[in-house]
């Protein structure tokens, strides 16, 4: 808790980067890297984000910026809906919350990598759910085999040029308190 308070007071974000752990008993059932890679990063972020929300940390540290990286985006609308449904049935298990879990989750930040782009309709809905124009941070994950070029954002047909600029750098500058030269602030 002292670390979270210190980060909040300094205006620095807390960034979660999950990873796989082959020896996790739940992962021992997987015999292919593809399945493990598709699930484990998301699995651990689901656990950490759920604990963060249910234990009321967004209320305890309301100015602490949270960033979730390298788990794609498809998991976020899922956990928004699941936690809202559970909270509406059992609010006593999250007594510190003053709003729906999805409202806190929508205020968090997410990196786009690896972005699930096989279904543009679902991706568009995900962008809306997470308010991507202000909450999404571009990341390439280069030089890994599954890296995303900036064109993963620039070629999206459902966001405007302003949102593309924000996602490609201006959102990150805001989250990490980086100075942006005036010529790059123009839209």
N, C-alpha and C positions, 0 to 999 in steps of 0.2 A: 503494500500500500504506500509506503514512503516513496518508492520509485515512481508509481503512478502519479502521486501528488507532485513530485519534482518535475516530471515531464509536463504535466498540466500547467504548472506555474511558469515554466520556461517556454511554453507554447510549442513544444516538440511533440511529434506524433509517436504513438506506439505502433510498431509494425509487426504483424504476425506472419511468419513464413513457415507453413507446415512442411513436413517431409515424410517420406515413407520409412517404415521400420519393419523389415521382414519378419522380425521375431515377435511382433504383436500377435497374440493368439488368434485374433480375428483375421489376420492376414495370412496365417499359415494354410488356409484353405485355398489360396490362390497359387496356381502353378505357372502363370504367365505374367511377364512384366507389364504387358498392356493393361490387364485387368487391375493389377496392383497400382499402376501409375494413374489410371482413371479414377480410382476410388480413394486411395490413401491420403493424398493432399487434401482433398475435400473432406474426408472423414475427420481428420484432426482439426481442420478449421471449423467444421460443424460443432465439434465438441467444445473447442475454445470459445467460439462465438456464443453458443448456447449458455455455457457457464457464465460468460461475461454479462449477458443480458439477464438471466434468471437471478443471478446474485446481486443485481441492481447496481453494477459498477457504472453504467452511464449516468445514473442519478448521483452517485458518490463523486464522480469525476466528470461533470457535464462539459467541461471545456477540453477534455483530453481527446485529441483526434486519433481515431483508430483506423489502421490501414490493414487490409487483408490481401496478401499477395500469392501469386502463383497457384491458384486453384481454379482458374477460369471464373465464370460468372453464373453458370446455370444453377449452381447450388444455392445462390442467394435468395431468389424468389421462393424456392422450396422451403428454406428454413424460416423465412418471413411468415409464410402461411402456416407452417406447422407450429411455430411458437405462438402465433396469434391464437390459433385454435385451442392449444393447450392452456394458454393464459386465460382465455375467456371462460374455460371450464374450471380452472383451478388458480385463480389469482392469489390465493393465500400462500402459494408456493413461491411467489415472487413479490413479497410485500413492499419492497422498495420502489417498484415500478409505478409510475404515474401515468404512463401511456402504454399503448400496445407495443409489443416487442418490435414489430415491423417499423414503427416510427423511429425507434432508436437505430435500427439496422439501416434505414434509409439515410441516416445522417453520417454513416461510416463511409470509408473510402475503400476502393477495390482496384487492384491492378487487373488489366485486361488479359493477361497472359496465363495460360493458353486459352484464347478466346474460342468458344464453341460457335462456329459459324456455319455449320452444316444445314441449319434451318433458320433462315433470315427472319421469319415471322416470330419464332421463339426468341431469337436474339433481340429483335426490336422490342418485344414485350419485356424482356429482361432489362434492357436499357431504360425503359420507362419506369420499371419497378425500383431500380436503384438510383434514379435520377442521374444517369450517366453523364449528362452534360456538365454537372458540377461535382460528381463524386467518383468518376472513373479516371484512373491514371494509366497512361500508356506505359507498357514495359515490353521489351522485346524478348528477354531471356536468351539473347544471343550470348554465346555460341552453341547453346544446346540444340539438339536435333529438332526440337519442336518450336523453335523461335518464331516470333511474329514480326514481320516488317511493318513499318509505319502505314503501309498501304492497307493493312488489316483494318485500320480506322479510316483512312482517307477515302477508301472505296465503298464505305457503307452508304447505301442509298437513302437511309431514313434519318440521318442527322445532318444538320446544316453546317456551314463552314465555321461558324462561331464555336459550335460544340466540338468540331474536329480540332480546332486550335486549343480549346480548353483541355480536351482529353490528351492531346499530344504533348502538352507541357505546362499550360497555365494552371491547371488544377494542381499539379505536383508542386509548382512554384508556390502556390498558396499554402498547401499542406505543410511543406518543408520550410516555409518562410524565406524563400529565395527571391532576390531582387530580379525583376524583369525589366530589361531596357524598354524605354517608352515606345520604340518602333515596333516591338513585339506585342504590346498591349492593344494596339489598334485592331479593330475588326472591320 
